[in-house]
């Protein structure tokens, strides 16, 4: 039996009013030295970044809450990957970096106190903050990188990791980010309390990883619900670490932008299985996004057994997504500093490298319908690739969709509709051609 080391053993304050990062790290180190369990007992623990070690478990007891401090001076700035670019940025509240055989478990909560970070980005009135300043300067593409925000949990360069049963809430940025890692099991975690004013609060991001299983999770967030990525533009091509052999199954997808591949796919994505997913009130069902600058590839994807209710866009594939964010150019009159991460974003990729190539996508056994009182967007398809690089071998098999609009399908080679039924009870609304260009 593994030894257990408790917060009460070290008399760690649990009122949430005193910063206890050092004491919690001491508890973690003690558990790691003995290949044991660091048990965070019921209470609220105000903390900055914690770093787990190999061959240990961090267990959050039901009623235990790790409350991320909003004092930015308490967070180190370390090398990491942020939104597809390797750069110096804040770590997470809980971090597993360069470790093996680590578990985070229990019915407790990681609370990022997101409102502080969201206001930093949008301003308290949703019209200010970094975005107002950067948009005015023509630097929308740089804003998300310069406005450092804390993730709730980060796994980097690690293997044989288990994330089980805990709740991630009010994250400042992405909730759970798994990057450059393999043999990871994400089981039964909950993503909650990221409302409509919370930018980039992705649920679970799987980034340049191999052999990852995500199952039995529930997501409610304000960006991609579960997302598969592999790096952005020239930096993603340089790193060249694909995301492959990923399975997402038996999950419930609530508020959010859907189960997504992209937009950072420069390292390539392949051998993906999405199955047994239930949606309610989600923006998208299965989503693919990229841009001309991303390059990369997406191939060998199986999507099966999805049930969607009140989903705006059951299938949204857009390979030239959000130009203001995706295309990085300095304003002609810019005279300021050009940080290293800007240089990475501004680096041009030779035109002879192909646009994102999407191929061999099979979608089967899917239903989408609306409840009687649903008044939102309802578009069966929003699928658009490139004239010179179309999507190839896209199959819908045993699919039943009941939507207000049929939508658009452009630039697809070898589109197969097998035993597929589509009911459309309205006309195309062109304003729904654009989505998520925030």
One Martini backbone bead per residue (centre of mass of N, CA, C, O) as a GRO file, in nm:
protein
  438
    1UNK     BB    1   0.097   0.036   0.022
    2UNK     BB    2   0.070   0.358  -0.008
    3UNK     BB    3   0.177   0.636   0.111
    4UNK     BB    4   0.030   0.902   0.314
    5UNK     BB    5   0.014   1.263   0.263
    6UNK     BB    6  -0.108   1.530   0.450
    7UNK     BB    7  -0.207   1.848   0.506
    8UNK     BB    8  -0.235   1.806   0.820
    9UNK     BB    9   0.060   1.724   0.876
   10UNK     BB   10   0.149   2.044   0.790
   11UNK     BB   11  -0.058   2.262   0.861
   12UNK     BB   12  -0.228   2.362   0.618
   13UNK     BB   13  -0.388   2.608   0.500
   14UNK     BB   14  -0.774   2.606   0.436
   15UNK     BB   15  -0.906   2.913   0.372
   16UNK     BB   16  -0.775   3.087   0.117
   17UNK     BB   17  -0.591   3.343   0.262
   18UNK     BB   18  -0.319   3.176   0.219
   19UNK     BB   19  -0.023   3.121   0.087
   20UNK     BB   20   0.074   2.754   0.003
   21UNK     BB   21   0.289   2.657  -0.201
   22UNK     BB   22   0.533   2.551  -0.034
   23UNK     BB   23   0.377   2.340   0.133
   24UNK     BB   24   0.263   2.175  -0.106
   25UNK     BB   25   0.538   2.107  -0.230
   26UNK     BB   26   0.640   1.950   0.012
   27UNK     BB   27   0.424   1.730  -0.002
   28UNK     BB   28   0.494   1.634  -0.287
   29UNK     BB   29   0.792   1.560  -0.234
   30UNK     BB   30   0.735   1.349  -0.018
   31UNK     BB   31   0.568   1.159  -0.193
   32UNK     BB   32   0.784   1.111  -0.414
   33UNK     BB   33   1.013   0.993  -0.231
   34UNK     BB   34   0.778   0.751  -0.151
   35UNK     BB   35   0.574   0.671  -0.366
   36UNK     BB   36   0.306   0.841  -0.310
   37UNK     BB   37   0.048   1.034  -0.142
   38UNK     BB   38  -0.103   1.349  -0.198
   39UNK     BB   39  -0.334   1.477   0.034
   40UNK     BB   40  -0.609   1.687  -0.025
   41UNK     BB   41  -0.803   1.825   0.187
   42UNK     BB   42  -1.058   1.969   0.295
   43UNK     BB   43  -1.055   2.279   0.127
   44UNK     BB   44  -0.871   2.591   0.080
   45UNK     BB   45  -0.589   2.649  -0.157
   46UNK     BB   46  -0.362   2.889  -0.198
   47UNK     BB   47  -0.198   2.903  -0.526
   48UNK     BB   48   0.048   2.833  -0.725
   49UNK     BB   49   0.273   2.657  -0.873
   50UNK     BB   50   0.281   2.304  -0.924
   51UNK     BB   51   0.517   2.012  -0.901
   52UNK     BB   52   0.528   1.709  -1.014
   53UNK     BB   53   0.632   1.368  -0.967
   54UNK     BB   54   0.745   1.078  -0.993
   55UNK     BB   55   0.572   0.825  -0.852
   56UNK     BB   56   0.281   0.973  -0.803
   57UNK     BB   57   0.000   1.118  -0.609
   58UNK     BB   58  -0.268   1.346  -0.657
   59UNK     BB   59  -0.521   1.397  -0.408
   60UNK     BB   60  -0.857   1.519  -0.426
   61UNK     BB   61  -1.069   1.576  -0.210
   62UNK     BB   62  -1.373   1.612  -0.136
   63UNK     BB   63  -1.374   1.969  -0.104
   64UNK     BB   64  -1.120   2.028  -0.253
   65UNK     BB   65  -0.921   2.337  -0.325
   66UNK     BB   66  -0.739   2.475  -0.584
   67UNK     BB   67  -0.640   2.818  -0.565
   68UNK     BB   68  -0.557   3.040  -0.788
   69UNK     BB   69  -0.366   3.290  -0.803
   70UNK     BB   70  -0.367   3.656  -0.901
   71UNK     BB   71  -0.061   3.679  -0.848
   72UNK     BB   72   0.171   3.707  -1.091
   73UNK     BB   73   0.443   3.707  -0.919
   74UNK     BB   74   0.408   3.387  -0.837
   75UNK     BB   75   0.477   3.322  -1.132
   76UNK     BB   76   0.653   3.165  -1.340
   77UNK     BB   77   0.873   3.171  -1.624
   78UNK     BB   78   0.857   2.920  -1.881
   79UNK     BB   79   0.913   2.674  -2.082
   80UNK     BB   80   0.673   2.625  -2.351
   81UNK     BB   81   0.342   2.578  -2.487
   82UNK     BB   82   0.153   2.833  -2.669
   83UNK     BB   83  -0.062   2.804  -2.904
   84UNK     BB   84   0.183   2.642  -3.083
   85UNK     BB   85   0.424   2.791  -2.920
   86UNK     BB   86   0.745   2.821  -2.834
   87UNK     BB   87   0.766   2.961  -2.499
   88UNK     BB   88   0.751   3.198  -2.258
   89UNK     BB   89   0.546   3.109  -1.973
   90UNK     BB   90   0.304   3.011  -1.795
   91UNK     BB   91   0.214   2.786  -1.601
   92UNK     BB   92   0.040   2.597  -1.412
   93UNK     BB   93  -0.099   2.500  -1.128
   94UNK     BB   94  -0.066   2.213  -1.245
   95UNK     BB   95   0.238   2.007  -1.293
   96UNK     BB   96   0.377   1.782  -1.560
   97UNK     BB   97   0.730   1.771  -1.601
   98UNK     BB   98   0.927   1.533  -1.695
   99UNK     BB   99   0.749   1.264  -1.632
  100UNK     BB  100   0.653   0.954  -1.455
  101UNK     BB  101   0.405   0.814  -1.310
  102UNK     BB  102   0.121   1.001  -1.285
  103UNK     BB  103  -0.140   1.116  -1.054
  104UNK     BB  104  -0.468   1.269  -1.082
  105UNK     BB  105  -0.718   1.280  -0.823
  106UNK     BB  106  -1.046   1.305  -0.745
  107UNK     BB  107  -1.329   1.526  -0.628
  108UNK     BB  108  -1.189   1.775  -0.669
  109UNK     BB  109  -1.048   2.117  -0.728
  110UNK     BB  110  -0.958   2.342  -0.996
  111UNK     BB  111  -0.918   2.700  -0.944
  112UNK     BB  112  -0.849   2.990  -1.156
  113UNK     BB  113  -0.990   3.261  -1.133
  114UNK     BB  114  -1.079   3.373  -1.428
  115UNK     BB  115  -1.177   3.669  -1.417
  116UNK     BB  116  -0.905   3.806  -1.410
  117UNK     BB  117  -0.805   3.697  -1.693
  118UNK     BB  118  -1.044   3.789  -1.868
  119UNK     BB  119  -1.011   4.092  -1.803
  120UNK     BB  120  -0.731   4.118  -1.918
  121UNK     BB  121  -0.834   4.064  -2.211
  122UNK     BB  122  -1.141   4.227  -2.221
  123UNK     BB  123  -1.235   4.343  -1.982
  124UNK     BB  124  -1.503   4.417  -1.778
  125UNK     BB  125  -1.682   4.503  -2.062
  126UNK     BB  126  -1.561   4.345  -2.328
  127UNK     BB  127  -1.385   4.625  -2.461
  128UNK     BB  128  -1.094   4.575  -2.351
  129UNK     BB  129  -0.788   4.537  -2.280
  130UNK     BB  130  -0.577   4.380  -2.483
  131UNK     BB  131  -0.766   4.377  -2.731
  132UNK     BB  132  -0.800   4.676  -2.771
  133UNK     BB  133  -0.500   4.743  -2.805
  134UNK     BB  134  -0.428   4.534  -3.038
  135UNK     BB  135  -0.644   4.603  -3.245
  136UNK     BB  136  -0.556   4.905  -3.282
  137UNK     BB  137  -0.254   4.794  -3.390
  138UNK     BB  138  -0.280   4.522  -3.563
  139UNK     BB  139  -0.237   4.267  -3.317
  140UNK     BB  140  -0.426   4.019  -3.280
  141UNK     BB  141  -0.217   3.770  -3.314
  142UNK     BB  142  -0.053   3.855  -3.029
  143UNK     BB  143  -0.241   3.863  -2.779
  144UNK     BB  144  -0.251   3.565  -2.662
  145UNK     BB  145   0.064   3.573  -2.594
  146UNK     BB  146   0.096   3.841  -2.419
  147UNK     BB  147  -0.158   3.738  -2.255
  148UNK     BB  148  -0.100   3.600  -1.981
  149UNK     BB  149  -0.233   3.274  -1.886
  150UNK     BB  150  -0.364   3.038  -1.672
  151UNK     BB  151  -0.355   2.711  -1.633
  152UNK     BB  152  -0.465   2.439  -1.454
  153UNK     BB  153  -0.335   2.196  -1.642
  154UNK     BB  154  -0.002   2.046  -1.706
  155UNK     BB  155   0.141   1.835  -1.964
  156UNK     BB  156   0.500   1.766  -2.012
  157UNK     BB  157   0.705   1.540  -2.124
  158UNK     BB  158   0.520   1.276  -2.061
  159UNK     BB  159   0.439   0.952  -1.896
  160UNK     BB  160   0.211   0.775  -1.761
  161UNK     BB  161  -0.079   0.931  -1.728
  162UNK     BB  162  -0.332   1.027  -1.477
  163UNK     BB  163  -0.665   1.170  -1.515
  164UNK     BB  164  -0.906   1.175  -1.234
  165UNK     BB  165  -1.238   1.314  -1.143
  166UNK     BB  166  -1.186   1.597  -1.152
  167UNK     BB  167  -1.221   1.956  -1.134
  168UNK     BB  168  -1.236   2.217  -1.381
  169UNK     BB  169  -1.235   2.573  -1.301
  170UNK     BB  170  -1.197   2.888  -1.405
  171UNK     BB  171  -1.004   2.923  -1.628
  172UNK     BB  172  -0.782   3.142  -1.776
  173UNK     BB  173  -0.743   2.917  -1.984
  174UNK     BB  174  -0.672   2.639  -2.041
  175UNK     BB  175  -0.744   2.367  -1.859
  176UNK     BB  176  -0.622   2.105  -2.025
  177UNK     BB  177  -0.272   2.036  -2.101
  178UNK     BB  178  -0.140   1.805  -2.344
  179UNK     BB  179   0.219   1.772  -2.407
  180UNK     BB  180   0.454   1.578  -2.532
  181UNK     BB  181   0.292   1.299  -2.485
  182UNK     BB  182   0.238   0.961  -2.337
  183UNK     BB  183   0.030   0.761  -2.208
  184UNK     BB  184  -0.272   0.892  -2.161
  185UNK     BB  185  -0.533   0.924  -1.899
  186UNK     BB  186  -0.862   1.056  -1.933
  187UNK     BB  187  -1.095   1.028  -1.648
  188UNK     BB  188  -1.382   1.184  -1.539
  189UNK     BB  189  -1.371   1.477  -1.600
  190UNK     BB  190  -1.448   1.826  -1.519
  191UNK     BB  191  -1.582   2.106  -1.706
  192UNK     BB  192  -1.632   2.436  -1.561
  193UNK     BB  193  -1.723   2.769  -1.539
  194UNK     BB  194  -1.719   2.888  -1.858
  195UNK     BB  195  -1.827   3.151  -1.978
  196UNK     BB  196  -1.894   3.391  -2.233
  197UNK     BB  197  -1.631   3.567  -2.096
  198UNK     BB  198  -1.420   3.318  -2.170
  199UNK     BB  199  -1.128   3.307  -2.316
  200UNK     BB  200  -0.985   3.017  -2.413
  201UNK     BB  201  -1.155   2.770  -2.247
  202UNK     BB  202  -1.059   2.502  -2.292
  203UNK     BB  203  -1.081   2.187  -2.194
  204UNK     BB  204  -0.914   1.963  -2.385
  205UNK     BB  205  -0.565   1.939  -2.479
  206UNK     BB  206  -0.408   1.765  -2.752
  207UNK     BB  207  -0.042   1.801  -2.798
  208UNK     BB  208   0.173   1.628  -2.952
  209UNK     BB  209   0.066   1.321  -2.921
  210UNK     BB  210   0.058   0.976  -2.785
  211UNK     BB  211  -0.147   0.773  -2.663
  212UNK     BB  212  -0.463   0.880  -2.605
  213UNK     BB  213  -0.722   0.874  -2.345
  214UNK     BB  214  -1.060   0.995  -2.360
  215UNK     BB  215  -1.302   0.956  -2.084
  216UNK     BB  216  -1.592   1.030  -1.913
  217UNK     BB  217  -1.644   1.327  -1.984
  218UNK     BB  218  -1.721   1.678  -1.893
  219UNK     BB  219  -1.812   1.969  -2.091
  220UNK     BB  220  -1.789   2.335  -2.003
  221UNK     BB  221  -1.728   2.607  -2.222
  222UNK     BB  222  -1.546   2.879  -2.442
  223UNK     BB  223  -1.446   2.649  -2.643
  224UNK     BB  224  -1.290   2.394  -2.707
  225UNK     BB  225  -1.366   2.102  -2.565
  226UNK     BB  226  -1.198   1.900  -2.756
  227UNK     BB  227  -0.846   1.900  -2.857
  228UNK     BB  228  -0.642   1.861  -3.157
  229UNK     BB  229  -0.281   1.905  -3.185
  230UNK     BB  230   0.059   2.033  -3.364
  231UNK     BB  231   0.107   2.324  -3.418
  232UNK     BB  232   0.241   2.642  -3.545
  233UNK     BB  233   0.353   2.676  -3.828
  234UNK     BB  234   0.685   2.709  -3.832
  235UNK     BB  235   0.713   2.590  -3.544
  236UNK     BB  236   0.560   2.326  -3.599
  237UNK     BB  237   0.752   2.229  -3.824
  238UNK     BB  238   1.010   2.226  -3.656
  239UNK     BB  239   0.918   2.026  -3.440
  240UNK     BB  240   0.760   1.781  -3.563
  241UNK     BB  241   0.490   1.681  -3.380
  242UNK     BB  242   0.261   1.469  -3.382
  243UNK     BB  243  -0.084   1.366  -3.365
  244UNK     BB  244  -0.150   1.030  -3.235
  245UNK     BB  245  -0.341   0.799  -3.117
  246UNK     BB  246  -0.648   0.908  -3.055
  247UNK     BB  247  -0.906   0.883  -2.795
  248UNK     BB  248  -1.262   0.964  -2.787
  249UNK     BB  249  -1.496   0.867  -2.519
  250UNK     BB  250  -1.778   0.882  -2.342
  251UNK     BB  251  -1.890   1.186  -2.374
  252UNK     BB  252  -1.996   1.512  -2.254
  253UNK     BB  253  -2.120   1.790  -2.457
  254UNK     BB  254  -2.158   2.111  -2.400
  255UNK     BB  255  -2.062   2.388  -2.370
  256UNK     BB  256  -1.913   2.493  -2.677
  257UNK     BB  257  -1.709   2.415  -2.984
  258UNK     BB  258  -1.622   2.123  -2.964
  259UNK     BB  259  -1.484   1.862  -3.141
  260UNK     BB  260  -1.134   1.916  -3.232
  261UNK     BB  261  -0.930   1.992  -3.519
  262UNK     BB  262  -0.738   2.239  -3.418
  263UNK     BB  263  -0.559   2.471  -3.583
  264UNK     BB  264  -0.297   2.326  -3.481
  265UNK     BB  265  -0.140   2.123  -3.764
  266UNK     BB  266   0.169   2.129  -3.859
  267UNK     BB  267   0.260   1.829  -3.746
  268UNK     BB  268   0.012   1.664  -3.751
  269UNK     BB  269  -0.280   1.437  -3.799
  270UNK     BB  270  -0.354   1.095  -3.675
  271UNK     BB  271  -0.534   0.849  -3.572
  272UNK     BB  272  -0.856   0.906  -3.503
  273UNK     BB  273  -1.100   0.861  -3.229
  274UNK     BB  274  -1.459   0.922  -3.223
  275UNK     BB  275  -1.685   0.812  -2.955
  276UNK     BB  276  -1.959   0.825  -2.782
  277UNK     BB  277  -2.122   1.116  -2.813
  278UNK     BB  278  -2.283   1.376  -2.615
  279UNK     BB  279  -2.497   1.649  -2.706
  280UNK     BB  280  -2.570   1.992  -2.562
  281UNK     BB  281  -2.559   2.311  -2.671
  282UNK     BB  282  -2.353   2.314  -2.899
  283UNK     BB  283  -2.191   2.456  -3.152
  284UNK     BB  284  -2.024   2.192  -3.219
  285UNK     BB  285  -1.937   1.885  -3.307
  286UNK     BB  286  -1.749   1.834  -3.563
  287UNK     BB  287  -1.417   1.982  -3.596
  288UNK     BB  288  -1.232   2.170  -3.849
  289UNK     BB  289  -0.919   2.366  -3.830
  290UNK     BB  290  -0.746   2.617  -4.028
  291UNK     BB  291  -0.478   2.744  -4.243
  292UNK     BB  292  -0.261   2.848  -4.473
  293UNK     BB  293  -0.023   2.870  -4.250
  294UNK     BB  294  -0.018   2.572  -4.128
  295UNK     BB  295  -0.051   2.326  -4.284
  296UNK     BB  296  -0.020   2.007  -4.292
  297UNK     BB  297  -0.226   1.732  -4.148
  298UNK     BB  298  -0.531   1.520  -4.195
  299UNK     BB  299  -0.578   1.170  -4.097
  300UNK     BB  300  -0.744   0.911  -4.009
  301UNK     BB  301  -1.073   0.943  -3.930
  302UNK     BB  302  -1.301   0.840  -3.667
  303UNK     BB  303  -1.662   0.887  -3.653
  304UNK     BB  304  -1.883   0.763  -3.386
  305UNK     BB  305  -2.160   0.777  -3.214
  306UNK     BB  306  -2.353   1.046  -3.235
  307UNK     BB  307  -2.540   1.281  -3.018
  308UNK     BB  308  -2.739   1.566  -3.121
  309UNK     BB  309  -2.850   1.863  -2.937
  310UNK     BB  310  -2.858   2.177  -3.019
  311UNK     BB  311  -2.661   2.209  -3.272
  312UNK     BB  312  -2.542   2.433  -3.486
  313UNK     BB  313  -2.275   2.254  -3.601
  314UNK     BB  314  -2.221   1.938  -3.665
  315UNK     BB  315  -2.038   2.029  -3.932
  316UNK     BB  316  -1.709   2.197  -3.908
  317UNK     BB  317  -1.511   2.281  -4.194
  318UNK     BB  318  -1.230   2.517  -4.176
  319UNK     BB  319  -0.925   2.605  -4.363
  320UNK     BB  320  -0.978   2.946  -4.319
  321UNK     BB  321  -0.937   3.052  -4.020
  322UNK     BB  322  -0.924   3.341  -3.874
  323UNK     BB  323  -0.730   3.573  -4.009
  324UNK     BB  324  -0.655   3.774  -3.773
  325UNK     BB  325  -0.506   3.530  -3.623
  326UNK     BB  326  -0.355   3.355  -3.859
  327UNK     BB  327  -0.232   3.626  -3.974
  328UNK     BB  328   0.105   3.747  -3.964
  329UNK     BB  329   0.144   4.107  -3.942
  330UNK     BB  330   0.299   4.393  -3.963
  331UNK     BB  331   0.258   4.701  -3.940
  332UNK     BB  332   0.390   4.948  -4.133
  333UNK     BB  333   0.419   5.152  -3.861
  334UNK     BB  334   0.599   4.969  -3.702
  335UNK     BB  335   0.857   5.033  -3.414
  336UNK     BB  336   0.890   4.816  -3.220
  337UNK     BB  337   0.923   4.544  -3.066
  338UNK     BB  338   1.046   4.195  -3.146
  339UNK     BB  339   0.981   3.924  -3.024
  340UNK     BB  340   1.053   3.598  -3.046
  341UNK     BB  341   0.755   3.498  -3.080
  342UNK     BB  342   0.697   3.683  -3.318
  343UNK     BB  343   0.905   3.569  -3.511
  344UNK     BB  344   0.764   3.297  -3.532
  345UNK     BB  345   0.489   3.406  -3.639
  346UNK     BB  346   0.629   3.567  -3.896
  347UNK     BB  347   0.725   3.325  -4.027
  348UNK     BB  348   0.770   3.206  -4.341
  349UNK     BB  349   0.630   2.980  -4.565
  350UNK     BB  350   0.670   2.813  -4.825
  351UNK     BB  351   0.453   2.782  -5.094
  352UNK     BB  352   0.527   2.475  -5.169
  353UNK     BB  353   0.384   2.418  -4.922
  354UNK     BB  354   0.115   2.279  -4.837
  355UNK     BB  355  -0.174   2.284  -4.755
  356UNK     BB  356  -0.397   2.152  -4.572
  357UNK     BB  357  -0.437   1.800  -4.554
  358UNK     BB  358  -0.749   1.629  -4.603
  359UNK     BB  359  -0.813   1.277  -4.512
  360UNK     BB  360  -0.988   1.015  -4.432
  361UNK     BB  361  -1.309   1.054  -4.342
  362UNK     BB  362  -1.522   0.892  -4.100
  363UNK     BB  363  -1.886   0.907  -4.068
  364UNK     BB  364  -2.092   0.737  -3.818
  365UNK     BB  365  -2.361   0.718  -3.649
  366UNK     BB  366  -2.553   0.999  -3.671
  367UNK     BB  367  -2.731   1.246  -3.473
  368UNK     BB  368  -2.945   1.542  -3.545
  369UNK     BB  369  -3.130   1.771  -3.329
  370UNK     BB  370  -3.423   1.959  -3.224
  371UNK     BB  371  -3.589   2.121  -3.011
  372UNK     BB  372  -3.883   2.289  -3.014
  373UNK     BB  373  -3.745   2.557  -2.856
  374UNK     BB  374  -3.528   2.597  -3.063
  375UNK     BB  375  -3.351   2.915  -3.197
  376UNK     BB  376  -3.094   2.854  -3.321
  377UNK     BB  377  -2.857   2.754  -3.491
  378UNK     BB  378  -2.907   2.533  -3.801
  379UNK     BB  379  -2.638   2.352  -3.955
  380UNK     BB  380  -2.523   2.083  -4.107
  381UNK     BB  381  -2.308   2.236  -4.308
  382UNK     BB  382  -1.946   2.354  -4.286
  383UNK     BB  383  -1.764   2.302  -4.581
  384UNK     BB  384  -1.414   2.415  -4.636
  385UNK     BB  385  -1.160   2.433  -4.851
  386UNK     BB  386  -0.962   2.396  -5.141
  387UNK     BB  387  -0.930   2.400  -5.472
  388UNK     BB  388  -0.621   2.275  -5.470
  389UNK     BB  389  -0.702   2.145  -5.162
  390UNK     BB  390  -0.895   1.910  -5.104
  391UNK     BB  391  -1.097   1.712  -4.966
  392UNK     BB  392  -1.047   1.354  -4.906
  393UNK     BB  393  -1.242   1.115  -4.834
  394UNK     BB  394  -1.562   1.169  -4.745
  395UNK     BB  395  -1.771   0.997  -4.501
  396UNK     BB  396  -2.125   0.926  -4.480
  397UNK     BB  397  -2.275   0.692  -4.239
  398UNK     BB  398  -2.550   0.676  -4.093
  399UNK     BB  399  -2.702   0.972  -4.123
  400UNK     BB  400  -2.905   1.206  -3.914
  401UNK     BB  401  -3.051   1.522  -4.015
  402UNK     BB  402  -3.211   1.806  -3.835
  403UNK     BB  403  -3.240   2.122  -4.000
  404UNK     BB  404  -3.262   2.444  -4.115
  405UNK     BB  405  -2.988   2.402  -4.271
  406UNK     BB  406  -2.760   2.287  -4.493
  407UNK     BB  407  -2.544   2.481  -4.634
  408UNK     BB  408  -2.194   2.396  -4.701
  409UNK     BB  409  -2.001   2.246  -4.987
  410UNK     BB  410  -1.648   2.278  -5.046
  411UNK     BB  411  -1.396   2.112  -5.166
  412UNK     BB  412  -1.466   1.789  -5.246
  413UNK     BB  413  -1.319   1.465  -5.282
  414UNK     BB  414  -1.501   1.209  -5.242
  415UNK     BB  415  -1.814   1.215  -5.160
  416UNK     BB  416  -2.001   1.022  -4.918
  417UNK     BB  417  -2.351   0.910  -4.906
  418UNK     BB  418  -2.461   0.673  -4.668
  419UNK     BB  419  -2.743   0.638  -4.544
  420UNK     BB  420  -2.848   0.952  -4.569
  421UNK     BB  421  -3.038   1.192  -4.370
  422UNK     BB  422  -3.192   1.511  -4.470
  423UNK     BB  423  -3.346   1.779  -4.290
  424UNK     BB  424  -3.491   2.084  -4.428
  425UNK     BB  425  -3.666   2.393  -4.285
  426UNK     BB  426  -3.478   2.605  -4.450
  427UNK     BB  427  -3.281   2.865  -4.530
  428UNK     BB  428  -3.011   3.023  -4.611
  429UNK     BB  429  -2.787   3.194  -4.382
  430UNK     BB  430  -2.518   3.395  -4.442
  431UNK     BB  431  -2.432   3.475  -4.147
  432UNK     BB  432  -2.346   3.156  -4.093
  433UNK     BB  433  -2.066   3.143  -4.244
  434UNK     BB  434  -1.971   3.277  -3.983
  435UNK     BB  435  -1.730   3.155  -3.726
  436UNK     BB  436  -1.519   3.232  -3.471
  437UNK     BB  437  -1.418   3.554  -3.518
  438UNK     BB  438  -1.275   3.695  -3.235
   0.00000   0.00000   0.00000
